[in-house]
């Protein structure tokens, strides 16, 4: 006999969630308790939320606030599925996400107890994309490097990068003072790099030291190129650059005979690295020229397209390579 019998007498409603039956409410709370237990977290499940004994005790004693897992959104989501057999996976996803967020929050709070000197030594720039940044007014110090790419400040602690809001940034002084500290720490890291040579002859430099700060050098890519190449100035035609993951930065000095084939190779490699990275930044290739970053690739259902049809980049590309204007494909198999 199923626990959710249909027909005959209308089943009783759940007291907290009237869009569920009483039996469905019992089943949902059972799934929540089991999902937490499977992740080694014992919780008490009430009508509309779950909490653990430790945080409940802390709140009762005045030594903290009680952590709660709200069931309202989860109950609504399960109701939309109209089939309890699918509930277990959804409950597992919600619980997994709640545990992850709680862990991050606890690590974030631990920053408050760090020695100021330890904090200063752990401050770095961080480059991130629109997918991980929203202009909520809490990061007024942030810089936009290019469409879809933003530069913020973060503390590297306990294996994670903790992005700082305005209030936390103020611990380091003015925003400009905080940026100076962050870049001093970044410049002190080893500058490991190698040259990538593709089958088509394309050639570009990959910079990364094994830390999560490779992409952070995008904000000073002109200085980076000078350090790596040991040249006094960047090329007149600028630099092609990509930051597919937070660990890596790729660049090519525009102007040599390889510039014609390098954008396509960089675009394909950047997109592949981005797709496989847990902390991807951008799948695109950008052109740095005169301190301005311009996106030159486009991800589309047809593949990766390189825009050499119009604008300053198209002018430069035609002048440097002799290739006529148009929209090129990074796919070597396309004609």
N, C-alpha and C positions, 0 to 999 in steps of 0.2 A: 504494500500500500504506500503510495507517495505521500509526502508530508504536505504537498500543495494540491489538495484535491479540488477539482472544479465541478460545477454543477450543483444543483440542489440549493441548500442554504448558503447565503452570501457569507464568505469567510470574515472573521473579525479583523478589524484594522489594527495595525501597529499603533500604539499610543503616541509614539514620538514622530513616526513617519506614516501618516494616514494613506499615502499612496502605495504602501506595502501592506501585505496581510500580516497578521500577528506571527504566523509561522515563518514568513519570509524575514521578518525582523529578527526573530530568534536565530535563524540560519545565518543571516548577515553578521550578527555579533559573534556567533560561533566561529565563522571564517576569520574575522578580525583577530580574535584571541589566538586562533591557531597559526595565523600568518606571523604574528609577533613571536609566538613561541618557537616557530621554526627558525626564527632569526635570533634566538637566545635572548628574547626580551619578554618578561612576564608582565602582563598588563591586567588591570581591572577594566572591564567594559561596562559602561553605563548606557543609559538610553541613547544619548546623542554624542558621546565621546568615550575615549579610552585614555587611561593614564597609568603610569607605573607607580609602584609603592614608594620608591625612593623620592621621586619628585613630589608626590602627594605628602609624604612625611616632611620634606623640606618646607613646603608651603605652610603646613600646619604649625610647624615650629617657628615660622618667621624667618627662616634662613634661606629662603629662595622662593621661586614661583613654581607652580605645578605645571609640568609639561602635559599638553593634551593633544590627542589625535582626534580631530573632529570627524564625525561620521556623516554629517549632513550631505556634503557633496558626493561622498562615496555612495550613500543610499540612493541619491538621485541618479547617479551614473548607472548603478545596478538596475534600477527600475527601468531605465531607458533600454536596457538590453533585452528585457522581456524573455528571460530564460535563465534560471538559476544555475544551469550547468556552466555558464560562462562567468559566473560571479567570482569563482576562486582566483582566476588569473587577474582580474581587475583588482580585487582586494590585495593580492600579492604585490601588484605594481604600486598601489597607493601606499601600502605599508613600507615597501622598500624605499620609496621616495621620501616618506616621512622620517625614516631612520637616517637616511643620508643627510637630509636637511638639518636634522637635530644634531648630528655629529659635526657638521660644518659650523653650526651656531655655537656649539660648545668650544670648538677650536678657536672660533672668532673671539669669544669672550676671554679665552686664555691669553690673547694678545695684551689685554689690559694689565696683566700682571708682569709682563716682561720688563726687564731693565731698559731704561731709555737708550743706553748705548747699544744694547742688543738689537733694539728696534731700528736704530739708525743704520746699523751694519747690515740689516736685512731688507732695507728699502730699495726697490727697483722700479723702473718704468715697466709698464705692461701694455702690450698692443693687443687689442681685442676687436671683435667684429660686432655688427649690429645684433647678431644672434645672442650675444652675451652682454650687451650693454643697452640700457634704455635711459633716455634723458629724462630722469625723474626730478631733476633739480637738486639732487644730493651730491653731485659731482661737478660743481661749477668750475673746478680747476681743470677738468679734463680737456684734452686737445683732440680735434678731428684732423687726422693726417691725410685722409683721402675719403671719398665717398664710401661709407661702410666700414672704415677703419678708424679706431679711436685709441688714444694713448691715455692711460691712467697710471696711478701709483698703487703699488702693491707691496705687501710684506711677505717675504718667503719664510714660512715657519711651519714646522711639523710636516714637511713634505707637500705643502700646499701654497698657492699664491692667494693671499687675502687682499682683495681690492679694497682700497680705503675711500671712505666718503669725505666730505669737507671737514666734518668734525674731527675725524681721526687724523686727517692730514695736518690739521692745525697743531698737533703735538710736535711737529718738526719745524714750526715757524710759519713764515709766509709760504704760499704755494711755490714761489720762485726758489726759496731756500730748500723746500722739499724736493723740487726737481733737481737742484744742484747735488743734493745728497744722493739721490737715486742714480743719477748719471755717473757720479764719482764711483759708486759701488759697481755699476755696470762696466765701466772702463777698466776697473781693476781685475775683472775676470779674464781668464786665458782667452786669447783670440785664436782659436783653432779653426782651420779652414782647409779645404782641398778643392781641386779643380775637377769638375765633372765634364767628361767628353762623351758626347752622344754619338750614335752610329752615323748620323748624317753630318758629322763634323762640327756640330754646335759645341760651344765651350762656355762654361760659366763657373763661377765660384760659389761654393756652399760653405756657409759660416755656421758653426755650432760648437759649443763646448760641453755638451752633455747636460747642461742646466736648462731650466725652463725660460731662459732669458735671451735666446737667439733672436727671436722676432723683435724683441725690445730695441734692438739696434736700428730699427727702421727710422726712428726719429732723428738719427744722426748718420744716415746711410752715406752721406758725402764724406764725413770724417772716417767712417769705416772703410770705404773704398781707398782713401788715401793711405790708411794704415796698412791695409792688406797688400796693396800694389806698390807701396813705398814711392808713390808719385806725389808731386807737390800739388797737383790740381786734378779735379775730375774732368772727364772729357767734355769738350764743347757741346757734344750732342747728348750728354746726359748718361743716365744709368737705367738699365732694365732691372727690376727688383721684384722678388716674390717672397711672401712669408706664409707658406702653407701650414706650418705648425708653429707652436710657440717656441720650439727648440731650434728652429732653423730659419736662416735667411739666405736667399740665393740672389746673386747679382751678376750682371754682364755689363762691361763698359762699352757703350755704343760707339761705333766708329770703325772697328776693324772689319775685315772681309767676312767674318763669321756672323755679323749682325743680321744678315739676311735669313739665316736658318735658325738662329738661337731663340727668337721669341716662341716659335712653335714647340721646340724641345722643352723650354722652360715651362710653357703653359701645360703641356702634357704631364711633366714630372710634378709640377705644383698641384695640379688637380688630383693626381693619384695619391700623393702624400697627404693632401688635405682629407681625402675620402677615408683614408685608413687611420687617421690620427684621432685619439680621444679628445685632444685639445686643439682642434683645427682652428686656424685664424682666417685664411682666405685661399681659395683655389685660383685666384687671378694673378696676372702679371701687371705690374705698374711701371710707368715711366717717370723717373725722377729727373727734373730739369729746372734749374734755377730755384731750387727749394720747394717746388710744387710737385705733388704726386698725381699722376693721371692714370686711370685704369685703362688698359689697352686690350684686354681680353673680355670675352663675354661667354658665359656658360649658357648653352641653349640645347634644346632637344636634338638638334642636328649635330651637336658636338661643340668644341671650343672654337670660337671665332676670334680673330685678331683684327681689330678695326684699324685699317690703314687707308680708310676712305676719305677722311676729312680731319681737320684740326691740325694743331702744331705737331703732334706725333707723326701724322701722315706726311706732313711737309718734310720733317727731318728724315723719316724712313726712306722716302723716295730719293731725297738728296744723298743719303749715305749709302744706299744699296742699289739705286737705279731701278728698283721694282716699282711698277706703276701702281697708282692708287687703286684701292679696292678693299674687299673684306676677305681676308685669307683664312683658311682653315688650318688648325693645328693638327688635324688628323692626316697622317702621311698616306693613308689609303684613299683619301678623297681627291678627286681631280679638280 
